[in-house]
Amino acid sequence: MSSTLIVNARVVNEGREYDADVRIEGDRIALVGDGLAAKPGETVVDAAGKWLLPGLIDGQVHFREPGLTHKGDMATESTAAIAGGITAFMDMPNTIPPALDAATLEAKYALAQGRCRANYGFYFGASNDNLANIQSLDPKAAPGVKVFMGASTGNMLVDNPDVLDGIFRDAPVPIITHCEDTPMIDANLARYREKYGDDIPVECHPDIRSREACLKSSTLAVALARKHDSRLHVLHITTAEELALFERGPLIRGDGSRKRITAETCVHFLQFARPDYARLGNFIKCNPAIKDESDRAALIQALADDVIDVLATDHAPHTLEEKEQPYIKAPSGLPLVQHALLVALERVHDGQLTRAQVVQKFAHAPAQLFDVVGRGFLREDAFADLALVEDAPLTVRREDVLSKCGWSPFEGMTFRSRVAGTWVNGQHVWDGTRVLGDPNGRRLEFAR
């Protein structure tokens, strides 16, 4: 059994920061202690005071496989993820074909086996005509069921009120929602087409995919969850107004109970705001839209106040050629996993969040929310999924982007932290500059 000893680390875990050594044996954390002595033949890594975190769990990605692999695939995007300290991901079902039945879901898991450098889970999808499939879903097969309550591709916009009610009544796993009101968006787009034709400025994106459209849809989702006592997780919150829908307080309460209705925001909403459209254009076009500076400030504060429970990416790569089209044709979505942790740590450097809060929102909370077995915490006998972070500058260059799309919205930015090492299932997979070893990601297990 392989054995690695990480010495002189500054551990961030479960609300604490402390100096410790960590021994990895096989795929598990064997010991967390002080002054541990190396065993014969053991690999020793001197962390030299760098921050050692549990590997991040990204609860919202689009790795584009199957069906859209010219943009990205499980191999390329999971490689970018581990370079960013993300050791597990949960991928959305709107692929081609969409994961709307058990056979298609299992086929997607089969595609991942032996190719992913990070651990993986795949959401089940909802449509207007697959309620029976949702009702019969094995709770251990998927982290949750994804409901697009806003515009989506193909057959995945759920706008039938009876079907929505049935999903919230019967889903055997957490319900994950994209909340934007499609009729409001369509009406806004029609007005802007009347004014601009097909030459709509990208700066109009947050007004077309408006805060009112987000709030109306999120309000409906929360109302349905309260009606049926559902476990609801609302993705990528972008507006200050939506925050009033959610309970303030820890995800796991003092009595051990868990919030039934939870919220997530994404790293790009902490970094960018409306003025950035003038500089970055379609490179920050995403759904829901990046909105105002006041919304960004409110989202950061909501993370600090435990109103927002989870931080994720919504990593959604598109090719450079696709993004360089006019606004009306350019697809929405950004490649984010490689630099997501660095964006979050900028908020630490700015004094807005603590490292412990970043770890809570980006590692502990996804594990707790989705009942992930053995991951998300730096604990003895947990899987050895770890990220080593150094407070040293890193400037993002296009040639260093590992996502298949080959570009980043952060190009030219200098972050004040960098990921110096990543371990997945006990294997050293990233040394700060190079990918190491063969893919060894595993299917996530859910304790249900």
C-alpha positions in Angstrom: 0.0 0.0 0.0 1.4 3.4 -1.0 2.0 5.9 1.8 2.5 9.6 1.7 3.3 12.0 4.6 2.4 15.7 4.1 4.3 17.7 6.8 4.2 21.3 8.0 0.8 22.0 6.5 -1.6 24.6 7.6 -4.9 22.7 7.7 -8.3 24.4 7.0 -11.1 22.1 8.0 -14.5 22.2 9.8 -14.2 25.8 10.9 -10.6 25.6 12.1 -7.1 26.5 10.9 -4.2 24.7 12.5 -0.8 23.3 11.9 -0.7 19.5 11.2 0.9 16.6 9.4 -1.3 14.3 7.3 -0.5 10.7 6.5 -2.2 9.1 3.4 -2.2 5.3 3.2 -3.7 3.9 0.0 -6.8 6.0 -0.9 -7.5 7.2 2.7 -6.3 9.7 5.2 -4.8 7.5 7.9 -3.6 10.0 10.5 -3.8 13.8 11.2 -1.4 14.8 13.8 1.6 16.8 15.0 5.3 15.9 14.5 4.6 12.7 12.6 7.8 10.8 11.7 8.2 9.4 8.2 8.1 5.6 7.9 10.6 3.7 5.8 9.8 4.1 2.1 7.2 6.7 2.7 6.9 9.6 0.2 7.3 12.9 2.2 5.9 16.2 0.9 6.9 19.3 2.8 4.0 21.7 2.6 6.2 24.4 4.1 3.3 26.2 5.7 1.0 26.1 2.7 -2.8 25.7 3.2 -4.1 22.1 3.1 -7.8 21.8 2.3 -10.2 19.0 1.7 -10.6 18.7 -2.0 -13.4 20.8 -3.4 -16.7 19.3 -4.5 -18.2 21.2 -7.4 -21.9 20.6 -7.4 -22.7 22.2 -10.8 -20.7 21.6 -14.0 -21.4 21.0 -17.7 -18.6 18.8 -18.9 -20.4 18.4 -22.3 -20.2 14.6 -22.7 -22.0 12.9 -24.4 -22.9 14.8 -27.5 -21.1 18.2 -27.2 -17.5 17.0 -27.0 -16.1 19.6 -29.3 -16.6 22.0 -26.4 -15.2 19.8 -23.6 -15.3 16.2 -22.4 -15.0 14.3 -19.1 -11.2 13.8 -19.5 -10.3 17.4 -20.4 -12.6 19.2 -18.0 -11.8 16.9 -15.0 -8.1 17.6 -15.8 -8.8 21.3 -15.5 -10.7 20.6 -12.3 -7.9 18.9 -10.5 -5.5 21.7 -11.5 -8.0 23.9 -9.6 -8.2 21.8 -6.4 -11.6 20.4 -7.4 -11.5 16.6 -6.6 -15.2 15.8 -7.3 -17.8 17.1 -9.6 -21.5 16.7 -10.3 -22.4 17.0 -13.9 -25.7 18.3 -15.3 -28.1 16.1 -17.4 -28.6 18.4 -20.4 -26.2 16.5 -22.7 -27.1 14.7 -26.0 -29.0 12.5 -25.2 -30.2 14.0 -21.9 -30.1 11.8 -18.8 -33.9 11.4 -18.5 -34.0 7.7 -17.8 -32.0 5.2 -15.8 -30.3 3.6 -18.8 -29.0 6.9 -20.2 -27.8 7.9 -16.8 -25.9 4.6 -16.3 -24.4 5.0 -19.8 -23.0 8.3 -18.8 -21.4 6.8 -15.7 -19.9 4.1 -18.0 -18.4 6.9 -20.2 -16.7 8.4 -17.1 -15.0 5.2 -15.8 -11.3 5.2 -16.3 -11.3 8.7 -17.9 -12.0 11.2 -15.2 -9.2 12.6 -13.0 -11.7 13.7 -10.4 -14.5 11.8 -8.7 -17.9 12.1 -10.4 -21.6 12.1 -10.0 -24.3 12.7 -12.6 -27.7 14.4 -12.0 -30.9 12.9 -13.3 -32.9 15.2 -15.6 -36.5 16.3 -15.5 -38.8 16.9 -18.5 -42.5 17.4 -19.0 -43.0 13.7 -19.7 -40.6 11.7 -17.5 -42.3 12.0 -14.0 -42.6 8.2 -13.8 -38.8 7.9 -14.3 -38.2 10.4 -11.5 -40.6 8.6 -9.2 -38.7 5.3 -9.7 -35.2 6.7 -9.6 -32.8 4.8 -7.3 -31.7 7.5 -4.7 -28.2 6.1 -4.7 -27.8 6.6 -8.5 -27.7 10.4 -8.6 -27.0 13.3 -6.4 -30.3 14.9 -7.3 -32.8 15.6 -10.0 -32.3 18.7 -12.1 -35.3 20.8 -13.0 -34.9 23.6 -15.6 -37.6 26.0 -14.6 -36.1 28.4 -17.1 -35.0 28.2 -20.7 -33.1 25.0 -21.6 -32.1 22.9 -24.6 -34.2 20.2 -26.1 -36.9 18.6 -24.0 -35.7 19.8 -20.6 -37.7 22.9 -19.9 -40.3 21.9 -17.3 -43.2 24.3 -17.6 -46.2 22.0 -17.1 -47.6 23.0 -13.6 -48.9 19.5 -12.9 -45.6 17.9 -13.7 -43.7 20.4 -11.6 -46.1 19.7 -8.7 -45.5 16.0 -9.1 -41.7 16.4 -9.1 -41.8 18.4 -5.9 -44.2 15.9 -4.4 -42.4 12.7 -5.3 -38.7 13.2 -6.1 -36.7 10.7 -4.0 -33.6 12.8 -4.1 -32.9 16.6 -3.7 -34.5 18.8 -6.4 -32.0 21.1 -8.1 -33.5 24.0 -10.0 -32.4 26.5 -12.6 -34.8 29.3 -11.9 -35.6 31.9 -14.6 -39.1 32.7 -15.9 -39.1 31.9 -19.7 -42.1 34.0 -20.7 -40.6 37.1 -19.1 -37.3 36.5 -20.8 -38.9 36.0 -24.2 -40.9 39.2 -23.8 -37.7 41.1 -22.8 -35.9 39.7 -25.8 -38.7 40.7 -28.1 -38.5 44.3 -26.9 -34.7 44.5 -27.4 -35.1 43.0 -30.9 -37.6 45.7 -31.7 -35.0 48.3 -30.7 -31.7 46.7 -32.0 -32.7 44.0 -34.4 -30.1 41.2 -34.3 -27.4 43.6 -33.1 -28.3 43.6 -29.4 -25.4 44.8 -27.2 -24.2 42.2 -24.8 -24.5 44.8 -22.0 -28.3 44.2 -22.3 -28.0 40.6 -21.2 -28.8 41.2 -17.5 -31.9 43.2 -18.5 -33.1 40.5 -21.0 -32.5 37.7 -18.4 -33.7 40.0 -15.8 -33.8 40.0 -12.0 -37.6 39.9 -12.1 -37.4 36.6 -14.2 -35.1 35.1 -11.6 -37.2 36.2 -8.6 -40.5 35.0 -10.1 -39.1 31.5 -10.8 -37.2 31.1 -7.6 -40.3 32.2 -5.6 -42.4 29.5 -7.4 -39.8 26.8 -6.6 -39.6 27.7 -2.9 -43.4 27.8 -2.7 -43.6 24.3 -4.2 -40.9 23.0 -1.9 -42.8 24.4 1.2 -46.0 22.9 0.0 -44.6 19.4 -0.3 -41.7 19.7 2.3 -39.3 18.9 -0.5 -35.5 19.1 -0.4 -34.9 22.0 -2.7 -31.5 23.4 -3.8 -31.8 26.6 -5.9 -28.7 27.0 -8.2 -26.7 30.0 -9.2 -28.5 32.8 -7.3 -27.6 36.2 -8.9 -29.8 38.8 -7.3 -30.1 40.5 -3.9 -33.9 40.2 -4.0 -33.8 36.4 -4.1 -31.9 36.1 -0.9 -35.0 36.9 1.1 -36.4 33.5 0.1 -33.8 31.6 2.1 -33.3 30.9 5.8 -30.2 32.3 7.5 -28.1 29.8 9.5 -25.9 26.7 9.1 -26.8 23.9 6.7 -26.6 21.4 9.6 -28.3 22.9 12.6 -27.3 22.4 16.2 -29.9 19.7 16.7 -28.4 17.8 13.7 -31.3 18.6 11.4 -30.6 19.9 7.9 -32.1 22.8 6.0 -34.8 21.6 3.6 -34.4 24.6 1.2 -30.9 25.7 0.3 -29.2 28.1 -2.1 -26.0 28.2 -4.2 -24.1 30.9 -6.0 -21.2 30.7 -8.3 -17.7 32.1 -8.4 -18.1 34.3 -11.4 -20.9 36.2 -9.6 -18.4 37.0 -6.9 -15.9 38.3 -9.4 -17.8 40.1 -12.2 -20.6 42.7 -12.4 -22.4 44.7 -15.0 -19.4 47.1 -15.8 -17.4 44.0 -16.9 -19.6 43.4 -20.0 -17.9 46.4 -21.7 -14.5 44.7 -21.4 -15.3 41.0 -21.7 -18.6 40.9 -23.7 -19.8 37.4 -24.5 -16.9 35.9 -22.5 -19.1 36.5 -19.4 -22.4 35.9 -21.0 -24.1 33.2 -18.9 -27.5 32.2 -17.7 -28.7 33.5 -15.3 -26.9 36.7 -16.1 -24.2 38.4 -14.1 -25.9 41.5 -12.7 -25.1 44.6 -10.7 -22.2 45.5 -8.3 -24.8 45.7 -5.5 -25.9 42.1 -6.3 -22.3 40.9 -6.1 -21.8 42.6 -2.7 -25.0 41.1 -1.4 -24.1 37.6 -2.6 -20.7 37.7 -0.9 -22.3 38.9 2.3 -25.0 36.1 2.0 -22.2 33.5 1.9 -20.6 35.0 5.0 -24.0 35.1 6.8 -25.0 31.5 5.9 -27.9 32.6 3.8 -26.2 31.0 0.7 -25.1 27.5 1.6 -23.0 26.3 -1.4 -20.4 27.8 -3.8 -20.0 26.2 -7.2 -18.9 27.0 -10.7 -21.6 26.2 -13.4 -18.6 25.4 -15.5 -19.9 25.5 -19.1 -17.3 25.7 -21.8 -17.9 26.8 -25.4 -15.4 27.2 -28.2 -13.8 30.5 -28.9 -15.5 30.6 -32.3 -18.9 30.2 -30.7 -18.3 32.9 -28.1 -17.0 35.4 -30.8 -20.4 35.4 -32.6 -22.7 38.3 -32.1 -24.6 38.4 -28.8 -27.8 37.0 -30.2 -26.0 33.8 -31.4 -23.2 33.4 -28.9 -24.0 30.7 -26.3 -24.1 31.3 -22.6 -21.5 29.7 -20.3 -18.0 30.1 -19.0 -15.1 27.7 -18.3 -14.3 28.1 -14.6 -13.1 25.0 -12.8 -9.4 25.6 -13.1 -9.5 29.0 -11.4 -12.7 28.8 -9.2 -10.9 28.3 -5.9 -8.6 31.2 -6.7 -11.6 33.5 -7.3 -13.1 32.4 -4.0 -9.8 33.0 -2.2 -9.7 36.6 -3.6 -12.6 37.2 -1.3 -10.5 36.0 1.6 -7.6 38.2 0.6 -10.1 41.1 0.5 -11.3 40.3 4.0 -14.9 39.5 2.9 -14.8 35.7 3.6 -12.5 33.4 5.7 -10.7 30.4 4.4 -12.9 28.3 6.6 -16.0 29.7 5.0 -14.7 29.0 1.5 -14.0 25.4 2.6 -17.4 25.1 4.2 -19.2 26.3 1.1 -17.1 24.5 -1.5 -16.3 21.2 0.2 -18.2 20.5 3.4 -21.6 21.8 2.3 -21.9 19.9 -1.0 -20.9 16.7 0.8 -23.6 17.2 3.4 -26.3 18.4 1.1 -25.9 15.5 -1.3 -25.1 12.8 1.3 -21.7 12.1 -0.3 -19.9 9.2 1.3 -16.4 9.8 2.7 -15.5 13.1 0.9 -15.6 16.8 1.5 -13.7 16.7 4.9 -10.1 16.3 6.0 -10.7 13.6 8.5 -9.0 10.3 9.4 -10.5 7.4 7.3 -12.0 9.8 4.8 -10.9 9.5 1.2 -7.6 11.3 0.6 -9.0 14.1 -1.6 -6.8 17.1 -0.8 -5.8 20.5 -2.2 -2.6 22.3 -1.3 -2.8 26.1 -1.7 0.0 28.6 -1.7 -0.4 32.4 -1.2 1.7 33.3 -4.2 0.7 35.2 -7.4 -0.6 33.4 -10.5 -1.4 35.2 -13.7 -3.8 33.5 -16.0 -2.5 32.9 -19.5 -4.4 31.4 -22.4 -1.6 28.8 -23.0 -2.1 27.4 -19.5 -5.8 26.8 -19.8 -6.5 23.1 -19.6 -10.2 23.1 -20.6 -10.7 21.9 -24.2 -12.2 25.3 -25.2 -8.7 26.9 -24.6 -9.7 30.2 -23.2 -10.7 31.7 -19.8 -12.6 34.8 -18.7 -9.8 35.4 -16.2 -7.0 35.8 -18.8 -4.6 38.5 -17.8 -5.8 38.5 -14.2 -3.3 37.9 -11.4 -4.7 36.0 -8.5 -3.0 36.1 -5.1 -3.1 32.3 -4.5 -2.3 29.2 -6.6 -3.0 25.5 -6.3 0.3 23.9 -5.5 -0.9 20.3 -5.3 -3.9 18.1 -5.5 -4.5 14.5 -4.4 -7.5 12.3 -5.5 -8.1 9.0 -3.8 -4.6 9.2 -2.3 -2.9 9.7 -5.6 -0.8 12.9 -6.2 -2.4 14.2 -9.5 -1.3 17.8 -9.7 2.0 19.3 -8.5 1.3 23.0 -9.2 2.4 22.9 -12.8 1.9 19.4 -14.2 -0.7 16.7 -14.3 0.6 13.5 -12.7 -0.3 9.8 -13.2 -3.3 8.2 -14.8 -7.0 9.1 -14.3 -8.2 7.6 -11.0 -11.5 9.3 -10.3 -14.3 7.2 -8.9 -18.1 7.3 -9.0 -19.4 9.1 -6.0 -21.5 7.2 -3.5 -24.6 8.7 -1.7 -25.6 7.6 1.8 -29.3 7.2 1.2 
